[in-house]
Amino acid sequence: MAGRWARAIGRWRCVSALLVSVAFAAPAQATTVQRVEIDGGRVLIHFDAAVEQASSFVLDGPRRIAIDIDGARPGPSLPGEGVVSAIRQGWRGSDGARVVLDLDRPMLVSGGGFEDEGRTLALILAPTDARHFAAAIDQRPLSFQPFGFGAERVASYRVSAPVPPARRAPLPHAEGEADRPLVVIDAGHGGPDPGAINPKTGLREKDVTLKIAKAIRDALVASGRVRVALTRSDDRYLVLRERFGIARRMRADLFISIHCDSVGAGDATGATAYTLSEVASDKEAARLAARENKSDIIAGVDLDQNPDVSTILIDLTQRETMNASAGFARLLGREAAPLMPTKAKFHRMASLMVLKAPDMPSILFETGYISNPKDAAFLDSKAGRAKIAESVRRAVQIYFARRIAAK
């Protein structure tokens, strides 16, 4: 009898251990990966319920993109399509699924986010070369969170790419008559930095801003009132300091940086213009004065003679510049309102690096929300860009007319 009880208890312990191991290996209520679709450069991973979060990273030998999904159960492996030669799935530890995309050529995840309240993860793949792919292996994983999961979650992702070595960018050509005021237009982002990306269409901010910058240039040159130069006229990367640095080296009279806004959720719409806030401007001005040739900051005054005089002159110059920037931003808001969607509070202030030239009126023009379907369609249309350009042309014309009248 005692032997039978001992054997029964032993069998019960084995069964219990097995049940516990199964329970930990496969959560009973885990979300399941239903299917994976390849649509050109987009990868759509569909789930039967909302997931907690996901992340992606790259692997080499062979080239692969791995996507880890927390709290999910893997589905079947599938044949690939296009740039993805195969789709494999498996468990990631005991609390998640891993989807592996085998690649037939180097590709990186350039953006993405959750759709359908966390039930679909959309990733955008962008072609790259072997060197950049190898460099991305050491980068931190891209993180994604569904905006519909939990309270007030926001879809987000981080794009990592090697930054080219610092160099002094060549000065661009300025179009227009030599005696006219110079306006420098800066198309935001570029090169390995795509900026914001529309998760449904793959529309990239760097492409849209370049098209808008060129439309503004053409409208301003056609007016005959100003000269115009672009910080970049193709898909290249510029560090923030070099963007306004180009304008300062050309002694620009006005600097306009073009961008597109983005939000993970909601239907935010409309353009805004940012000028530099006063909060963080003094330190940046002092650093600029210490690093560069100080005499060209304040119209040839030698700032090395007296530190107190230097501080006062920089402060006065920057205050005047900030006032001029704010004045132009208000003009742009007035002229843009009849032609394009704008926010009720159009002019805002922020401590943005690209606006930190102490001696040049500067604004950052957020032309609309690339994450909003209507705004994105407007920004990427020829008619929409023409209206944006006309808004800037009108504001620039009035701005310089007022400056001439005030002399």
Secondary structure by P-SEA (a helix, b strand, c coil): caaaaaaaaaaaaaaaaaaaaaaaaccccccccccccccccbbbbbbccccccccccccccccbbbbbbccbbbcbbbbbcccccbbbbbbccccbbbbbbbbccccccccccccccccbbbbbbbbbcaaaaaaacccccbbbbbcccccbbbbbbbbbbbbcccccccbbbbccccccbbbbbbbcccccccccccccccccaaaaaaaaaaaaaaaaaaaccbbbbbccccccccccccaaaaaaaacccbbbbbbbbbbcccbbbbbbbbcccccccaaaaaaaaaccccccccccccccccaaaaaaaaaaaaaaaaaaaaaaaaaaaaaaccccccccccbbbcccccccccccbbbbbcccccccaaaaaaaacaaaaaaaaaaaaaaaaaaaaaaaaac
